[in-house]
Amino acid sequence: MRLKTNIFLWVATATVVPLTVLVFGAALYSEAQYRRDVDHEEAANLDNLVSDIDRRLRIERGMIVELTQVAPLIEFLPVVVSADLGDTHPQLQRRRLNLARFLGAFQVVVPSLRVIRVLDLDGNTLLRAGQDGNLEADLGGPLHLERPIGGSYRARLAQLPRHELSIIDLPYPRDDRFYSPMLDAVQPLQSDGRVVGYLVVSMWGSYTDQILDYTPRPRGGELLIAELNPDDPVRDGRILYDDVSNAGFARLGGGPERIQDYFRGGLWDAVQLSPYGVIDTPGKAERIYFVEYHPYPGQLISWVLANRVDVSSLIAPFERIRIGILLFAGVALIASMVVARLGARQVSKPVAELSRVMKEYAHGRTDVQIHDRGPDEIRDLQASFLYLAETQSNLEEERDRARALVIQNAKLAGVGQLAAGIAHEINNPISNILSLVKLAERELPPNAESAREDITGIRDEAIRTSRIVQGLLNFSRQVPPRFTDFEIRPWIEESLALVRQVAMKRGVRCAIEQCDESQVQGDRNQLQQVLINLLVNAAQATDSGGTVIVRADRDEQSLNISVRDTGPGLAEEIRDKIFDPFFTTKPVGEGSGLGLSISLGIVQAHGGQLSLNNHPDGGVIARIHLPLTSTLTDTDDNV
C-alpha cells in the first residue's frame, strides 16, 4: 500500500471519523439537553401563567367581597329584608335605581364581572345588573336563574358559609342569552348579624383573556385551556381558551368544544394520569406541555393549561448543525487527501535519501552527508543515523587505539623480559673490557698516540654499550611511582632549567605559554624524567630560532601538559613506531630509542596517557594526560 494511502487512512481514521462521530454525538447530546431545557422552561412558563391567572382571580374575588361593603348595597339591604317579610319598602325604586347605577358603573371599570344579581333568601332576583342590560324582577316574582325554583337550590344557598365567598354552578335556563365560562361567586348579605340575601356574580373572564393574549409564545407555541368538571358532564372537557380556534373566556370560537376531541384524546388521557407533564401528538409533529390548575377554592373543578409546540421549531437548529457536520466531514476528507499527498512527499523523499546514504555507508563509505530536511521525526532519524555513523567511527578509532596499545604493551613486555635476560650477560663483559682498557692505557708509552686513540675509541664504545645495557635494566625493572603532592609551576620551571643548556646549543628557546598554579599528585622525579625527555626531543626537532612551547592546565578531573615544537613533524609511516623500544629517528650514537618507551610506562603507571601527534600549524605536540588522583599500579603491568 502506498504511503499517501496509508497517511490518508491514518488521518481519516484518527481524526475525521472520530471527530465526526464526536461532533454527531455532541449534537445529539446537545439536542437532548436542549429538549430537556425546553421541557423545564415550558413547564416554568405554564407555572408562571397559572400564577398570573390565579392572582387575577383572587383580585376579582376580593372585589366581590368588597362590593358587599359599598354604601348603595348597604342601603339596599332594608329592601331585601322587606322582601323576605313579604313587604314593599317605601324607598324601593330609589334605592334599586341607585344600586343599579353603581353596579353599572362598576362593571364598566371591571368588565370581567359580567352579571351581578341580588337575591332574597328564596332565591328570587331583586336586582340584576349585566353588560347586556338590567333585567329587574318584581318583588315576589319568579327567580330568573332557574325555572321553576327548586327546594334543593334554596337549601344549597342556605348552607353556604355566611362569612366567606363561595363558588357554585348556578342552574341557568336554556334560553339564557349567554353561557358563562366560569362558575358564579356567591357572597351572603347580612343585616343585624343574620343573612338576609345573596350577592351573586357571574364572572366572564375577560381579564383572563387579556393575560392569555399577551402571554409570550416561545417557539411559536399555541395555548389551550379546558375545564375538568367530573360532576358536570356538560362542562367536563369544555374548551375555555384556544389559540387555534380563537376561542376565549369572553369570546366564542369555531373549533372543537371539548378537549376529548383534541389530539385523538391523547391530552385528555394524559391529564387523567398526571396533573402535569408532556406528551407528543401522533406522528410526533407537536409536543404538548400541560399543567392542571384549580381556580376555585374548595372545588374539585380544575382547568388544564396546555401549550403545544411544533417539534420542527425545536430541531431546526440541530438539523442545520447536522448538515454542517456532513459538510465538514466532506471537506475534512478532501483535506485529508491533500494532506496525505503533501505528507507523503515530505516523508518519502527524506526517507529515500536516508536509505541511499545507509546503503553507501554499508558499502564502506564513511564520509556520508545527509541534507537536513523533512519533518522533525525524519530529521531525528537522520541525526540518529549520523550519530550512529560517528559513534561507529569513534568506536573503530578507539578499538584501533586499544589494539595498538595492547600491541605496544606486548612489545614492551617482551622487550622487558628480553632486556632482563641479556642485560646481566652483557654488563659483565663490558665491565671487564673497561677494566682492561684502563690497564692498557696505563702501560702505553707516551709516544703511542695512535694506540691511545684506538684504546679511547674502545672505551667510548664500551661506555655507550654500558649505557644501553643500563637503559635496558631500567626499562625492565621500572621503579613503582611514589606519589606526593607537588606544585606544577616550579616543577615545570625546574625541568626547563635542566634542558636549557641543550636548547641553547641548538638556538632554541623554551617558554611557558600557560601554567596552572595548583598542585598535582604523582612521582615528581619520574614525571620530571618524562617531561625532560619530551623537552629534549622537542628541542632537538626544532630548527635554530624556533620555540618550544609548554602549557599546563587542569579541569575537575585531570591535569593536561602539552609540549609543542616547530619541527618538521612526524612522518605517517613512523607514527605507529615511536613508542617501540630502540626505535629512534636520531643519528647513530645520539639516542638509544628507549626514552619514549620509558616515558610511556611512567605515565601509564600514573594512570594517565601519553600521545604524540602532528599539530595543524606544524610541528609535533606531545600531550600528557594525568588524573588528579593517581593510583599506584603494578610495575609488571606498566612494562
Sequence and secondary structure as in RCSB ss.txt:
>XXXX:A:sequence
MRLKTNIFLWVATATVVPLTVLVFGAALYSEAQYRRDVDHEEAANLDNLVSDIDRRLRIERGMIVELTQVAPLIE
FLPVVVSADLGDTHPQLQRRRLNLARFLGAFQVVVPSLRVIRVLDLDGNTLLRAGQDGNLEADLGGPLHLERPIG
GSYRARLAQLPRHELSIIDLPYPRDDRFYSPMLDAVQPLQSDGRVVGYLVVSMWGSYTDQILDYTPRPRGGELLI
AELNPDDPVRDGRILYDDVSNAGFARLGGGPERIQDYFRGGLWDAVQLSPYGVIDTPGKAERIYFVEYHPYPGQL
ISWVLANRVDVSSLIAPFERIRIGILLFAGVALIASMVVARLGARQVSKPVAELSRVMKEYAHGRTDVQIHDRGP
DEIRDLQASFLYLAETQSNLEEERDRARALVIQNAKLAGVGQLAAGIAHEINNPISNILSLVKLAERELPPNAES
AREDITGIRDEAIRTSRIVQGLLNFSRQVPPRFTDFEIRPWIEESLALVRQVAMKRGVRCAIEQCDESQVQGDRN
QLQQVLINLLVNAAQATDSGGTVIVRADRDEQSLNISVRDTGPGLAEEIRDKIFDPFFTTKPVGEGSGLGLSISL
GIVQAHGGQLSLNNHPDGGVIARIHLPLTSTLTDTDDNV
>XXXX:A:secstr
  HHHHHHHHHIIIIIHHHHHHHHHHHHHHHHHHHHHHHHHHHHHHHHHHHHHHHHHHHHHHHHHHHTTSHHHHH
HHHHHHHHHTT   TTHHHHHHHHHHHHHHHHHH TTEEEEEEEETT  EEEEEETT      TT   TTSSS  
HHHHHHHHTS TTS EEE     TT S   SS EEEEEEEETTEEEEEEEEEE  HHHHHHHHHS  GGG EEEE
EEE TT TTTTTBEEEETTTTBBTTB  SS SBGGGSGGGHHHHHHHH SEEEEE TTS EEEEEEEE  STT S
 EEEEEEEEEHHHHHHHHHHHHHHHHHHHHHHHHHHHHHHHHHHHHHHHHHHHHHHHHHHHHTT         S 
HHHHHHHHHHHHHHHHHHHHHHHHHHHHHHHHHHHHHHHHHHHHHHHHHHHHHHHHHHHHHHHHHHHHS TT HH
HHHHHHHHHHHHHHHHHHHHHHHHHHT      EEEEHHHHHHHHHHHHHHHHHHTT EEEEEEE  SEEEE HH
HHHHHHHHHHHHHHHHS TT EEEEEEEE SSEEEEEEE  S    GGGTTTTTSTT   S TTS  S HHHHHH
HHHHHTT EEEEEE TTSSEEEEEEEESS     HHHH 
